């Protein structure tokens, strides 16, 4: 259940000149309060801009610096489809408040049209559930627009929005079925298409057996603060043991991230110092040199780092972040040009830019890396959802598909380095999808999302966020195995999916269902 709250987000002292106002309603009329969760403001080209949003005098008020049309994004309860991050179209300032539900519905209906045209599915049979729902959503939206009763407009807008979200999810899955069948009609998916992340501190024989039996790709986090908790003193035993085991058993390893510039990502002996960028670069270089020198002959794919785009551990200029990527990539490849390097993207929907608009957007960051002449073999995307922390609020299937399409024009391949949702409710700020989180729903979600991701021709691999639940699993309870060692349904479903994709699909039905 929603809990009424007021959210106020400030940027540094600034002149706020553009204002939008939205009305929201409940069964008794105008809502005195509204839950404002995962709130952002958008400029053109979906760029998140700084500002503030609050609920005042019965209205949601949005203020931003500068002028021009602005969009509002927030976590919104759509009913049966879920509690999801949605957004409005770009809107001009006006004296009369907009009705929030109607504007959210307007954007989703427009998104359906845009993606149907882009995917060449605009002529989909009207009897298809996606088209039936969309047409019904349009009718309800028209009703909301013509009525003079704002409460009735809100009610029709909510109904329209729920149907439009469901229609767009159906469209995304129908598109995924087509692409997956096309991609793997005559050839099997690579054995490394689906992988899992492990924690080297918690890899007993039973867990290793599961990893070896069902996966050929594993991700091994080599956290700087754990390998080197004290300057100059490395603790290699856990990583040594795990890497040797993976090599002996023929598992491909993605090692890293080696550097984490996100929240709490640096060793205490680094973050506690007032250091300059050149000092940080030199320390990071020596660390990467030590790790690659030790494991370079055993690992072919390296994650340089994560959190570079959010840049919360130590605020850096964009040119410094690019320089850091270049420096570390060169060091990893030194003496071995065959080593692959990736950079991971945190918060791919760029919520962090609302409170820190001077930060660099995810796509812009990747483009700047490429424009500076730094060669990446892939870009890693973290798609963890369900707890509402650090950009992990819930998105629907269409929104995920649409995000991945934005990376299609970029040169590097995409590796989804962390994919996962919880097996139980975590927080109202995390949202939900098609019901309250449970082990069964976690598995259903995975069987929609993983095939959809693998249908994209530019996605190389999808790595589930953790093999088993432990205190540091993100989001919590997203592992494939419980803390007590019980196998969850999501693991069984991923095993089944791997089996389906281990041979050409041919004339067989593709795994995703609309």
Secondary structure, DSSP 8 states (H G I E B T S, - for coil): -----------SS--EEEEEEEE-EETTEE-S-----S-EEE-GGG-EE-EEEEEETTEEEEEEES-S-BEEEEEEE-STTEEEEEE---B---SS-EEHHHHHHHHHHHHHHHHHHHTT-TT--TTSHHHHHHHHHHHHHHHHHH-S-HHHHHHHHHHHHHHHHHHHHHHHHHHHHHHHHHHTSSS---TTSEEEEE-GGG--HHHHHHHHHH-SEEEE---HHHH-SBTTB---HHHHHHHHHHHHTT-EEEE--SEE-STT-S-HHHHTS---HHHHHHHHHHHHHHHHHHHTTT--EEE-EESTTT--SS---HHHHHHHHHHHHHHHHTT-TT-EEEEEESSTT-THHHH-TTS--HHHHHHHHHHTT---SEEEEEEE-SS-STT-----HHHHHHHHHHTTTSSSEEEEEEEE--SS---TTT-EESSS--HHHHHHHHHHHHHHHHHSTTEEEEEES-SB--TT-SSTT-SSB-TTS-B-HHHHHHHHHHHHHTS--TTS--S---
